Amino acid sequence: MPAARRTRRDTPPPRTGGSEVETLRGFLDYLRMSIAAKVEDAPEPQVRTAGVPSGTNLLGLLNHLTFVERSMFLGDNVTDWPATFRAAPADSVADVVERYREAVERANKVLDGCTDLGAPVPRPHSGRAAPSVRWALTHLIEETGRHAGHADILRELIDGATGR
């Protein structure tokens, strides 16, 4: 473990409105912000170096979440999910973070038009059945939270940085 520890101030859970959609979207955005911040200033080449025997690395986690956002809310068809855990060698940290934030912004525009949590997520051109907006938001909270936890550990192993 690195000798110097950098501690980031923890960001508390979001204060949301009282409605179900405000709560779900508030927590999803909180997790999205947390994982992007964990990756955006991580050093090369450690950001893409496997931290565990499975090959998981910090940059790959954010790359994967970009594909998850695009698949769930934008209708992109992903045929090789394991490949999404690897960023292209030419991709910089800034490139991957920018693509993730762009996917989140586009997903939020889709969600802004969803007024009924029980309705299916609109998926242009996907040809696949869509889950309800409620299910999609809950799944993205679970998926992003799970990988944000992985990112916390990987980042601490890289340079000792902790906190959200």
N, C-alpha and C positions, 0 to 999 in steps of 0.2 A: 504494500500500500504506500502511496506517495507520502512523503514527510509533511509537506505543507497542505493544510486543509483549508479549503475555501468554503465558507458557510454562507449560503444565501438565506435571507430572511424568509421564513415560511409565509406563504400567502394563505390566509384562512379560507375556509369554504365560503362560497358566494352567498351573499344575501340576495334572495330571489323574491319575486312577487309570490302571492299566495296560490296562483293557479297551477294546475298540473303541468301545463306546457312551460310556464315560466320557470318552474323548479327543474324540470328535465333539461331544458335548454341551458339554464344557468349552470347546472353541474357539468353538462357536456362541454360548454365553452371554457369553464374553469380547468377541466382536465386537458382540453386541447391547448390552452395557453401554457399549462404547466409542462407538458412534454415538449412543446416547441422550444420553450425557454431552456429546458434541460439539454437540448441538442445544439442550439444555435451558437454557442460559444465554445463547444467542445473541441479539443485540439486534434489535428491530423497527426499521424495516421490512426491514433488510438480510437477515434470516433467510429472507424470502420473495422477495427480489429475485434475478433471474437473474444468476448469476455467469459464465455462458458463453453463446455465441450459441444453443445448443440450448434455453435457457430453464430449465435445471436450477438449482434453488435448494435450500438446506439443509433448510428445513421440508418441501418436497415430497419429498425423498429419504426422510425418516423416515415421512411419510404413505404413500408407496409401500411401504416395508418392512412397514408395518402390514397392508396388503392382502395382501402376499406371505405373511406368517405366517398370516393368517386363511384364505387360499385353500389353502395347503399342508396345514395341520394341523387346521383347523376346518371345511373343506369349503365355505367361502364361494365363490360363483360370481362372478367378476369379468368383466364384459363389455367394459369400456373401460379397458385397462391404461394407456394414455397419460394418462388423466384422474387416475389415482392419484398422479401426480407433482405434483399441485397440491393444497394444503390449501385449505379453504374460507376466504374472507376473514374470516369471523367467528371462525374457530378461532385461539385463542392458541397460543403455543409450548407452554405448560403443557398445553393440551387435547390437542395432537398427541402430546406425549411421554407423557402419561397413557394415551392410547388405545394407543400402541405397547407400553408396558409391560404393559397389560392383555392385549393380544393375545399377548405373549410368555408371560405367566403362564398363560393358558388353553392355549396350545400346549404348554407344559411339562407341564401336567396330562395332556394327551393322550399325550405322549411318556413320561411316568412309567408308563403302562400298557402300553407297548410293550416286550416282552421279547425279541422276535425281530427283529433288524435286517433280515432277509430278507422279513418279512411286510409286507403292504401297510399304509400309514398308514390308520388308521380315519378315515373321513370321513363323519360323519353327514349325511344328507340331500343329499349332493352329486350323486349319480347319475353320477359320473364315475369312471373307473378310477383307482385310486390307485397311486402308485409305492411302492417298498419304503421302509421307514423309513430304511435306509442311504442310499438315493438322495436322499430328502427332506432328511436332515440335511446331506449333502454339498452339495446344491444350495443350501440356506439358508446354509451357510458361505460358499460362493462368492458368492452374491447379496449377503449382508450385508457381506462383506469388500470386494467391488467398490464398493458404495455408501459404505462407511465411508471408503475411499480418496478418493472424490469429496468426501465431507463434510470430510475433512481439508483439502483444497485450498480448498474454498469458505469454510470457517471462517477459514483464514489470510487469505484475500482480504478477508473482512469486517472483522476487527479484529486480525489478526496472531496470534490464539491458535493455539498448536501443542500437540502432545502428545496422548496418549490419556487 
